[in-house]
Amino acid sequence: MRKLLYAAFLGLALAAGLVHDAALAQPAQCGRTAPGASAAATTLVVTGQPGAVVHLCGWDVTATAISTFQIVTGTGATCGTNTVNITAAHAMTGSNTINTSAATPGRYSAPMGNSVCVIVTGTGPVQWTIYYTQLQ
């Protein structure tokens, strides 16, 4: 009976879009971090691997000046080709922090083989730690 209920729940979750990746029906274990800091620049933070998908579990961001912070995915040295936004451009007022390190594992994923980059605009600097895993 439990298996039947679990299968029904999983089917409903998939149909409703609550599970974004069948490979992550069980949450990914995000044991990797990508710390960094940048003024106005695009920075490669996770290099894509052929046949692998980068799943983000969250990020902590702090700015000390007016800036924007955005996470994107793509190919090329700084995700400049096939670029897709993972997050919107978050306005950083120079004294705020974004903390999503408790986000649902696998909620944010790059397409297979793509890298993950951070775009900072404004005067910066912005410091971040991105929590992720990379699965084949």
C-alpha positions, 0 to 999 in steps of 0.5 A: 500500500505504501508503494502505491501511495508513493507512486501516486504521490510521485506521479502527481508531483511530476504532473504538477511540476513539483519534481523538476528532474526525474533523476532527483526524485530523491533530493541531491546531496549538495556537498560542493561549494563555489565561493567567490567575489567580484566587482562588475564581471561575469565569473565562471563558478562551476565548469560544466562536464559532458554528460553531467548536470549541475544542480544548485541547492542555494547560495549566500550573497553579500554586497558592500556597494550597490550592485546586481547579482545573477546566476546564469548557465551556458557554455563557453569561458563565461557562459556566453553561449546558450546563456539561460538565466537561473535567477533574476538579477537581484538588486543589492543595495550595498548592505543586504544579504541574500541567503537561499542555502536552504533551497530545495536541492535540485530546484535550480539546474543547468542543462546537461554539460552547461557551466554555471556563472555569476554576473555582477554589475554595478560597483561591487564588490559582491561575495558569494558561496554557491552550494551545488552538486554535479551528477552524471 
